[in-house]
Amino acid sequence: MSKLHASLETLEHRWMRAWIAGDQAALKELTSRRFRLVVGSKPPVMLDRKSLLDAVANGGFVCTSYQFAGLYVRDVEGFTIFASGLNVEATIAGKEFSGDLWLTDLWRKTRVRRRWQLVERILSRPEERATVPAGVRALQLWR
């Protein structure tokens, strides 16, 4: 495991534990002012940082447990992508949001203090049809 991979995994766990604890101060520290949460639903919906922090503080977006599966970390021109399967027990506006999700996060270091901050989080439901991964694998030139 690379140093970058370990650092990002640690940050992800810090962010998730802060969400579970409703710790606004920790979430604020770890989340960029330009943050967006995009939920891959029909239609897709988005929360900005202010809305997310308010929702966590007021019980509108609650997480009680989580587990990552199959971590992927990649550094791309000043940004780092963290992607993973995510099994979560959560509610949004009092409605159940638990289950298996695909998480894609975009992290970057701040310019002045060089601290990592989460810029973008995308949550979506994984593709259930087995034909899709098999089809993509068939297109891979490096096999």
C-alpha positions as YAML, in Angstrom:
chain: A
units: angstrom
residues:
- id: 1
  name: MET
  ca: [0.00, 0.00, 0.00]
- id: 2
  name: SER
  ca: [1.43, 3.38, -0.97]
- id: 3
  name: LYS
  ca: [1.77, 6.29, 1.45]
- id: 4
  name: LEU
  ca: [-0.87, 8.22, -0.53]
- id: 5
  name: HIS
  ca: [-3.28, 5.28, -0.39]
- id: 6
  name: ALA
  ca: [-2.83, 4.98, 3.39]
- id: 7
  name: SER
  ca: [-3.24, 8.75, 3.91]
- id: 8
  name: LEU
  ca: [-6.45, 8.92, 1.90]
- id: 9
  name: GLU
  ca: [-7.91, 5.85, 3.56]
- id: 10
  name: THR
  ca: [-7.23, 7.45, 6.95]
- id: 11
  name: LEU
  ca: [-8.88, 10.70, 5.84]
- id: 12
  name: GLU
  ca: [-11.91, 8.80, 4.56]
- id: 13
  name: HIS
  ca: [-12.31, 7.03, 7.90]
- id: 14
  name: ARG
  ca: [-11.96, 10.38, 9.73]
- id: 15
  name: TRP
  ca: [-14.65, 11.92, 7.51]
- id: 16
  name: MET
  ca: [-17.03, 8.98, 7.98]
- id: 17
  name: ARG
  ca: [-16.51, 8.88, 11.77]
- id: 18
  name: ALA
  ca: [-17.17, 12.64, 11.93]
- id: 19
  name: TRP
  ca: [-20.42, 12.09, 9.99]
- id: 20
  name: ILE
  ca: [-21.49, 9.31, 12.39]
- id: 21
  name: ALA
  ca: [-20.64, 11.49, 15.42]
- id: 22
  name: GLY
  ca: [-22.34, 14.56, 13.92]
- id: 23
  name: ASP
  ca: [-19.04, 16.38, 14.46]
- id: 24
  name: GLN
  ca: [-19.49, 19.57, 12.46]
- id: 25
  name: ALA
  ca: [-16.07, 20.94, 13.37]
- id: 26
  name: ALA
  ca: [-14.26, 17.87, 12.00]
- id: 27
  name: LEU
  ca: [-16.44, 17.78, 8.87]
- id: 28
  name: LYS
  ca: [-15.82, 21.48, 8.31]
- id: 29
  name: GLU
  ca: [-12.06, 20.98, 8.62]
- id: 30
  name: LEU
  ca: [-12.04, 18.04, 6.20]
- id: 31
  name: THR
  ca: [-14.47, 19.50, 3.66]
- id: 32
  name: SER
  ca: [-13.65, 22.20, 1.13]
- id: 33
  name: ARG
  ca: [-15.76, 25.36, 0.92]
- id: 34
  name: ARG
  ca: [-16.43, 24.36, -2.69]
- id: 35
  name: PHE
  ca: [-17.66, 20.89, -1.67]
- id: 36
  name: ARG
  ca: [-20.55, 19.20, -3.46]
- id: 37
  name: LEU
  ca: [-22.28, 15.93, -2.59]
- id: 38
  name: VAL
  ca: [-23.93, 14.39, -5.65]
- id: 39
  name: VAL
  ca: [-26.33, 11.51, -5.16]
- id: 40
  name: GLY
  ca: [-26.77, 9.39, -8.28]
- id: 41
  name: SER
  ca: [-30.52, 9.04, -8.12]
- id: 42
  name: LYS
  ca: [-33.31, 9.60, -10.65]
- id: 43
  name: PRO
  ca: [-33.07, 12.56, -10.95]
- id: 44
  name: PRO
  ca: [-29.58, 13.20, -9.53]
- id: 45
  name: VAL
  ca: [-29.51, 15.59, -6.58]
- id: 46
  name: MET
  ca: [-26.81, 17.68, -4.93]
- id: 47
  name: LEU
  ca: [-25.95, 19.22, -1.56]
- id: 48
  name: ASP
  ca: [-23.42, 22.00, -1.07]
- id: 49
  name: ARG
  ca: [-21.15, 22.18, 1.97]
- id: 50
  name: LYS
  ca: [-23.39, 24.48, 4.00]
- id: 51
  name: SER
  ca: [-26.44, 22.27, 3.39]
- id: 52
  name: LEU
  ca: [-24.51, 19.11, 4.25]
- id: 53
  name: LEU
  ca: [-23.14, 20.52, 7.52]
- id: 54
  name: ASP
  ca: [-26.63, 21.71, 8.49]
- id: 55
  name: ALA
  ca: [-28.20, 18.35, 7.59]
- id: 56
  name: VAL
  ca: [-25.65, 16.45, 9.68]
- id: 57
  name: ALA
  ca: [-26.06, 18.82, 12.65]
- id: 58
  name: ASN
  ca: [-29.87, 18.70, 12.55]
- id: 59
  name: GLY
  ca: [-30.32, 14.96, 11.97]
- id: 60
  name: GLY
  ca: [-31.38, 15.29, 8.35]
- id: 61
  name: PHE
  ca: [-28.49, 13.20, 7.04]
- id: 62
  name: VAL
  ca: [-27.52, 10.50, 9.56]
- id: 63
  name: CYS
  ca: [-25.03, 7.65, 9.27]
- id: 64
  name: THR
  ca: [-24.86, 4.98, 11.97]
- id: 65
  name: SER
  ca: [-22.34, 2.58, 10.40]
- id: 66
  name: TYR
  ca: [-20.24, 2.06, 7.29]
- id: 67
  name: GLN
  ca: [-17.77, -0.34, 5.71]
- id: 68
  name: PHE
  ca: [-15.50, 0.22, 2.72]
- id: 69
  name: ALA
  ca: [-14.83, -2.54, 0.17]
- id: 70
  name: GLY
  ca: [-12.38, -2.60, -2.75]
- id: 71
  name: LEU
  ca: [-10.48, 0.67, -2.33]
- id: 72
  name: TYR
  ca: [-9.12, 2.55, -5.35]
- id: 73
  name: VAL
  ca: [-6.80, 5.58, -5.01]
- id: 74
  name: ARG
  ca: [-5.33, 7.56, -7.90]
- id: 75
  name: ASP
  ca: [-3.41, 10.84, -8.03]
- id: 76
  name: VAL
  ca: [-4.39, 12.99, -11.02]
- id: 77
  name: GLU
  ca: [-2.84, 16.44, -11.60]
- id: 78
  name: GLY
  ca: [-3.24, 17.96, -8.13]
- id: 79
  name: PHE
  ca: [-6.33, 15.98, -7.18]
- id: 80
  name: THR
  ca: [-6.64, 12.53, -5.69]
- id: 81
  name: ILE
  ca: [-9.52, 10.20, -6.40]
- id: 82
  name: PHE
  ca: [-10.70, 7.79, -3.72]
- id: 83
  name: ALA
  ca: [-13.30, 5.27, -4.84]
- id: 84
  name: SER
  ca: [-14.74, 2.32, -3.00]
- id: 85
  name: GLY
  ca: [-17.73, 0.16, -2.43]
- id: 86
  name: LEU
  ca: [-19.53, 1.45, 0.63]
- id: 87
  name: ASN
  ca: [-22.01, -0.46, 2.74]
- id: 88
  name: VAL
  ca: [-23.79, 2.13, 4.83]
- id: 89
  name: GLU
  ca: [-26.61, 2.38, 7.34]
- id: 90
  name: ALA
  ca: [-27.99, 5.87, 6.89]
- id: 91
  name: THR
  ca: [-31.08, 8.03, 6.56]
- id: 92
  name: ILE
  ca: [-31.79, 11.12, 4.49]
- id: 93
  name: ALA
  ca: [-34.61, 13.37, 5.73]
- id: 94
  name: GLY
  ca: [-35.86, 10.47, 7.86]
- id: 95
  name: LYS
  ca: [-36.01, 8.05, 4.91]
- id: 96
  name: GLU
  ca: [-33.90, 4.90, 4.71]
- id: 97
  name: PHE
  ca: [-30.73, 5.25, 2.64]
- id: 98
  name: SER
  ca: [-28.95, 2.08, 3.76]
- id: 99
  name: GLY
  ca: [-27.31, -0.53, 1.58]
- id: 100
  name: ASP
  ca: [-24.50, -0.96, -0.89]
- id: 101
  name: LEU
  ca: [-23.30, 2.21, -2.61]
- id: 102
  name: TRP
  ca: [-20.41, 3.20, -4.85]
- id: 103
  name: LEU
  ca: [-18.46, 6.12, -3.40]
- id: 104
  name: THR
  ca: [-16.24, 8.40, -5.49]
- id: 105
  name: ASP
  ca: [-14.44, 11.19, -3.65]
- id: 106
  name: LEU
  ca: [-12.19, 13.92, -5.01]
- id: 107
  name: TRP
  ca: [-9.57, 15.25, -2.56]
- id: 108
  name: ARG
  ca: [-7.00, 18.03, -2.90]
- id: 109
  name: LYS
  ca: [-4.48, 19.77, -0.70]
- id: 110
  name: THR
  ca: [-5.17, 23.37, 0.26]
- id: 111
  name: ARG
  ca: [-2.75, 25.93, -1.17]
- id: 112
  name: VAL
  ca: [-1.59, 27.63, 2.00]
- id: 113
  name: ARG
  ca: [-1.59, 25.01, 4.78]
- id: 114
  name: ARG
  ca: [-1.31, 22.00, 2.45]
- id: 115
  name: ARG
  ca: [-4.11, 20.15, 4.31]
- id: 116
  name: TRP
  ca: [-6.24, 17.58, 2.53]
- id: 117
  name: GLN
  ca: [-9.88, 18.57, 1.93]
- id: 118
  name: LEU
  ca: [-12.75, 16.72, 0.31]
- id: 119
  name: VAL
  ca: [-13.96, 18.64, -2.74]
- id: 120
  name: GLU
  ca: [-16.56, 16.32, -4.27]
- id: 121
  name: ARG
  ca: [-18.39, 13.18, -3.09]
- id: 122
  name: ILE
  ca: [-20.54, 11.10, -5.42]
- id: 123
  name: LEU
  ca: [-22.77, 8.36, -4.06]
- id: 124
  name: SER
  ca: [-24.54, 5.96, -6.39]
- id: 125
  name: ARG
  ca: [-26.02, 2.48, -6.42]
- id: 126
  name: PRO
  ca: [-23.79, -0.17, -8.03]
- id: 127
  name: GLU
  ca: [-24.80, -1.79, -11.31]
- id: 128
  name: GLU
  ca: [-26.63, -5.02, -10.54]
- id: 129
  name: ARG
  ca: [-26.49, -6.64, -13.99]
- id: 130
  name: ALA
  ca: [-23.52, -9.02, -14.32]
- id: 131
  name: THR
  ca: [-23.39, -8.37, -18.06]
- id: 132
  name: VAL
  ca: [-22.03, -4.84, -17.54]
- id: 133
  name: PRO
  ca: [-18.70, -5.71, -15.81]
- id: 134
  name: ALA
  ca: [-18.24, -8.66, -18.17]
- id: 135
  name: GLY
  ca: [-18.83, -6.35, -21.14]
- id: 136
  name: VAL
  ca: [-16.34, -3.78, -19.89]
- id: 137
  name: ARG
  ca: [-13.71, -6.47, -19.24]
- id: 138
  name: ALA
  ca: [-14.19, -7.67, -22.82]
- id: 139
  name: LEU
  ca: [-13.22, -4.18, -24.04]
- id: 140
  name: GLN
  ca: [-9.99, -3.96, -22.01]
- id: 141
  name: LEU
  ca: [-6.97, -3.92, -24.31]
- id: 142
  name: TRP
  ca: [-4.46, -4.89, -21.61]
- id: 143
  name: ARG
  ca: [-5.83, -8.40, -21.01]
...
